Amino acid sequence: MVYALRASCNVKSKGEKVKIELSDKLKKLPPYLFIEIDKMKKKAVADGVDIINLGIGDPDLPTLKPVIDVMAREIYKPENHQYPLGSGLPDFKKAVSEWYKERYNVNLDPASETMALIGSKEGIGHIHLAFINPGDVVLCPDPGYPVYNAGTVFAEGEPYFMPLLQENGFMPDYTKIPADILKRAKLLFINYPNNPTAAVATRKFFEDTVVFAKKHNIIVCHDAAYSEVYYDGQRPLSFMQIDGSKDVGIEFHSFSKTFNMTGWRLGYAVGNKEVLAGLATVKENIDSGAFHAVQRAGIAALKLPASSTDEIRAVYQKRRDTLVEGLRSLGWNVESPKAAFYVWIKVPSKFRNANAEAKSISSELVKYLLTKCGIVSTPGVGFGSSGEGYIRMTVCAPEARLKEAVDRIKKVW
Ligand SMILES: *Cc1c(COP(=O)(O)O)cnc(C)c1O
């Protein structure tokens, strides 16, 4: 029997390899734009250049100590060693709901209106699978965090990119979206404080979003990863503070940027219970939840007094001022961000005029800064075509390095 079976199969001979072919979906993802810059960066490092990395949005400060202390205890407890399962520990969900009450005066039912995620990126990348059928449209900000589009492609949806323009405060203009797109649109992603533009949403914009979503029957996903990275004491709004927001969508939150916990992989979503239930069903089928010890550390983070994150904000604010004032001293026209740890810089006209033939002026400036100054930054076009003409620098580097970056540019500018 076994022999017969083997004989009937077209068994590949020894040494012959299976042809590995990527799926059409993977092929459809835009090429990873940062590859060329990464290659140049690696070469510079190999050549012994002292690189100042203002490219990546990853806090350089350590996770707060009280959070690490809880993790150190929890990791020894065998009850934390099993599959987490479900949408989060009841204690975690309760802590999320209490945090929302304290910070935003928003009431959330812990059981049905909150859920844990393995980092907010995980939820943002998976939610499409719950609601998108082939050909459904997903409204994505341009420039924007690449995961909104990647999730769309994986679910065989169709992205529609809404330009974020400076004259609109980098908020999308819903009136510019064509009627045939609106008819097919099922999901809308918005993100404030915004990556990469550092824009903050107005209450009016959030209110308009609720009206727009109800009118066209679109689920809203608000990515609030930077809600706690704000300056000058001006705390950004939650979408959940807007009347009717729970009728139309959810909000994603992260521990990464708020508590310097990018490596821990913990986030959460709150809001409309049917939307959360859809996401939970997707997750039940592909992951088994966030490590309980990490959730317990997350609870500790959420229960910290607001003053502990004040210190993080103070550090970023000082760095922001150093970088913005430094760049302005070069004659660059730079807006000082009100939130997020990015400075979104319009390519100075002096550079634009000197490189009129460049295909992408933002990539050209990024290459210039890398090769002439050893500074890594990110071309705006990497976040979408409307990001062309801008570059993004982070303040995730010590003040002395930011000063040094400005000094290096001064020497060649
Ligand atoms: C960093 C970032 C996230 C992801 O955060 P994780 O919780 O670490 O997955 C989500 N959205 C935006 C816009 C971000 O910049």
The ligand as a MOL file (V3000), in Angstrom:
LIG
                    3D

  0  0  0     0  0            999 V3000
M  V30 BEGIN CTAB
M  V30 COUNTS 15 15 0 0 0
M  V30 BEGIN ATOM
M  V30 1 C 4.3760 52.7820 17.0480 0
M  V30 2 C 3.0170 52.8460 16.4380 0
M  V30 3 C 2.0570 51.8570 16.6580 0
M  V30 4 C 2.3920 50.4890 17.2130 0
M  V30 5 O 2.5730 50.3480 18.4890 0
M  V30 6 P 2.7020 48.9200 19.1570 0
M  V30 7 O 1.7040 48.9920 20.2570 0
M  V30 8 O 4.1050 48.8320 19.5930 0
M  V30 9 O 2.3430 47.8560 18.1870 0
M  V30 10 C 0.7930 52.0240 16.1500 0
M  V30 11 N 0.4770 53.1110 15.4280 0
M  V30 12 C 1.3640 54.0680 15.1780 0
M  V30 13 C 0.9510 55.2270 14.3700 0
M  V30 14 C 2.6580 53.9630 15.6550 0
M  V30 15 O 3.5660 54.9010 15.3360 0
M  V30 END ATOM
M  V30 BEGIN BOND
M  V30 1 1 1 2
M  V30 2 1 2 3
M  V30 3 2 2 14
M  V30 4 1 3 4
M  V30 5 2 3 10
M  V30 6 1 4 5
M  V30 7 1 5 6
M  V30 8 2 6 7
M  V30 9 1 6 8
M  V30 10 1 6 9
M  V30 11 1 10 11
M  V30 12 2 11 12
M  V30 13 1 12 13
M  V30 14 1 12 14
M  V30 15 1 14 15
M  V30 END BOND
M  V30 END CTAB
M  END
